[in-house]
Amino acid sequence: MSKEMENREQVIARLEEAARDGLISCAAARKVAEDMQVPYRMIGTLCDELNLKIKACELGCF
């Protein structure tokens, strides 16, 4: 598995851990991005793919 795909799988796992009932807070999504050192855009894309809704968005992006 390539490093990029491995990283993607790790980010997905972290998002799934942080989500509850198909929802993840904006703060939790940002923390995953910062902890995993990935762009916020990647988090948004993965949330879309995982059908996770971002709640309480503080950036006005979601």
Backbone bond lengths (Angstrom), bond angles and torsions (degrees), N, CA, C in turn:
res aa  C-N    CA-C-N  psi(-1)  N-CA   C-N-CA  omega(-1)  CA-C   N-CA-C  phi
1 M - - - 1.453 - - 1.525 108.28 -
2 S 1.317 116.88 136.03 1.456 120.47 -179.63 1.526 110.40 -70.18
3 K 1.322 115.41 158.32 1.471 121.27 -179.96 1.526 110.97 -59.47
4 E 1.337 116.01 -39.64 1.468 120.69 179.86 1.531 110.96 -63.63
5 M 1.325 117.11 -44.00 1.464 120.49 179.76 1.524 110.86 -68.24
6 E 1.320 116.82 -37.87 1.463 120.62 178.02 1.528 109.68 -62.85
7 N 1.335 116.94 -44.58 1.453 122.08 178.29 1.526 110.22 -61.95
8 R 1.316 116.77 -42.75 1.463 121.65 179.10 1.530 110.45 -59.27
9 E 1.325 116.33 -44.23 1.463 120.78 179.63 1.530 111.12 -64.71
10 Q 1.312 116.88 -36.95 1.470 120.63 177.88 1.524 110.67 -67.08
11 V 1.323 117.18 -40.71 1.466 121.35 178.34 1.530 109.38 -64.76
12 I 1.317 117.01 -43.54 1.473 121.00 178.41 1.528 109.77 -59.12
13 A 1.314 117.12 -44.38 1.468 120.53 179.75 1.521 110.83 -60.83
14 R 1.326 116.98 -42.39 1.473 120.54 179.40 1.518 111.23 -65.65
15 L 1.328 117.60 -40.23 1.464 120.57 178.09 1.523 110.87 -63.67
16 E 1.320 116.21 -43.06 1.463 119.89 -179.76 1.529 111.21 -65.16
17 E 1.334 117.12 -35.18 1.467 121.10 176.49 1.525 111.16 -66.06
18 A 1.326 116.56 -38.69 1.463 121.45 -175.36 1.531 112.31 -80.15
19 A 1.317 117.78 -21.52 1.470 121.75 -176.04 1.523 110.97 -82.39
20 R 1.309 114.65 149.44 1.467 122.27 175.05 1.521 108.22 -134.17
21 D 1.312 115.75 125.47 1.474 121.09 176.88 1.529 112.62 54.06
22 G 1.337 116.61 39.23 1.459 121.06 177.53 1.517 114.38 77.00
23 L 1.346 116.97 12.27 1.464 121.87 -179.90 1.524 110.19 -124.83
24 I 1.316 115.33 146.63 1.456 121.23 173.52 1.526 106.78 -140.04
25 S 1.304 116.85 136.99 1.464 119.13 179.36 1.521 109.94 -73.71
26 C 1.288 114.77 155.06 1.464 120.58 177.88 1.530 109.61 -59.13
27 A 1.330 116.65 -43.02 1.461 120.48 -179.20 1.525 110.86 -61.37
28 A 1.332 117.67 -42.11 1.462 120.94 179.36 1.525 110.83 -66.77
29 A 1.323 117.06 -40.23 1.469 120.92 179.12 1.528 110.16 -64.27
30 R 1.326 117.00 -42.42 1.465 120.78 178.25 1.530 110.73 -64.40
31 K 1.321 116.84 -39.14 1.470 120.42 179.46 1.525 110.85 -63.60
32 V 1.322 116.96 -41.62 1.465 120.24 176.70 1.526 109.27 -59.52
33 A 1.328 116.76 -46.61 1.469 120.79 -179.80 1.527 111.00 -59.13
34 E 1.316 115.88 -45.83 1.463 119.70 -177.90 1.529 111.30 -68.99
35 D 1.327 117.02 -43.73 1.468 120.57 179.59 1.528 111.73 -63.08
36 M 1.328 116.02 -38.55 1.466 121.16 -177.18 1.534 112.14 -90.54
37 Q 1.332 116.42 -4.18 1.466 123.07 179.49 1.529 111.95 55.75
38 V 1.347 113.98 51.47 1.460 120.40 176.43 1.529 107.92 -124.97
39 P 1.326 117.60 157.37 1.461 120.70 -179.30 1.535 111.77 -67.50
40 Y 1.319 115.72 148.62 1.466 120.84 175.92 1.524 110.44 -55.77
41 R 1.310 116.48 -36.03 1.466 120.73 -179.52 1.532 110.86 -58.55
42 M 1.323 116.89 -40.02 1.468 120.08 178.29 1.528 110.09 -62.75
43 I 1.321 116.39 -41.28 1.465 120.37 178.44 1.522 109.65 -61.34
44 G 1.320 117.60 -45.36 1.467 121.24 178.73 1.519 111.75 -60.37
45 T 1.319 116.69 -43.69 1.467 121.56 179.68 1.523 110.81 -63.18
46 L 1.332 116.31 -45.39 1.462 119.70 -179.70 1.528 111.27 -66.96
47 C 1.320 117.27 -37.50 1.469 119.61 176.38 1.522 109.83 -61.25
48 D 1.315 117.46 -41.41 1.469 120.58 176.56 1.524 110.33 -60.51
49 E 1.324 116.63 -47.17 1.466 121.05 -179.02 1.528 111.98 -62.24
50 L 1.329 116.18 -34.46 1.466 121.46 -178.16 1.532 112.28 -89.56
51 N 1.333 116.15 0.85 1.466 122.05 -176.66 1.524 111.97 58.47
52 L 1.337 115.82 37.31 1.452 121.45 174.65 1.522 108.23 -95.13
53 K 1.294 116.22 131.14 1.463 121.53 177.52 1.522 108.50 -95.14
54 I 1.318 115.86 132.91 1.459 120.52 177.87 1.524 107.55 -89.85
55 K 1.347 115.17 123.78 1.459 120.43 -178.38 1.509 110.30 -108.23
56 A 1.305 116.06 158.92 1.469 122.63 177.39 1.530 111.32 53.10
57 C 1.333 115.64 47.91 1.467 119.92 -178.37 1.521 109.77 -65.90
58 E 1.305 114.80 126.88 1.453 121.36 -179.82 1.532 111.94 -94.43
59 L 1.317 116.54 -10.46 1.471 120.67 -177.99 1.522 112.88 -102.69
60 G 1.325 116.89 -11.78 1.451 119.78 -178.09 1.520 113.54 74.36
61 C 1.329 116.68 20.25 1.460 120.80 -175.77 1.520 112.52 -97.17
62 F 1.318 118.32 -21.98 1.454 120.58 -170.81 1.514 110.69 -121.66
